Amino acid sequence: MTKLEKCLSGNGYAIGSSLSLADVTIYSFVCDYFDDKEGALKSVASCPKLRNSCEMVKAAAANWLSTRPETKF
């Protein structure tokens, strides 16, 4: 995870200065890819930019889910 941490920009986003598909992909990799999810999340504890990026994706998803328009599906 430390190698991935080095790839993130100084502001915590994967690319540029706002949330992007790259951030969502990193979140998916860190939080969903590994069988040992607890171990993966523990390895992120020492990576502040990576942890921040995952938290921003999680917050953005929660915000979108709470404000999305009503649909039939």
C-alpha positions, 0 to 999 in steps of 0.5 A: 500500500505504501507504493500506492500511497506514493502515487497519490497527489499531495491533496489526496486525490489520485489525479488532479484536484477533485474526485475522479474514477481513479479514486473510485477504482482505488477505493474499490481495490482497497476496500473490496478486492482483498479476501482479508478486508481487515488486513487490507484496511489495517495496511492503509492505516499507515498511508494517510493520503490513501486513507483520505482518498478512500474516506472522500469516496465513501463520503461522496457516495453516501452524499449521492445516495442521500440526494439522488432522484427517485426512480422506479429502480 
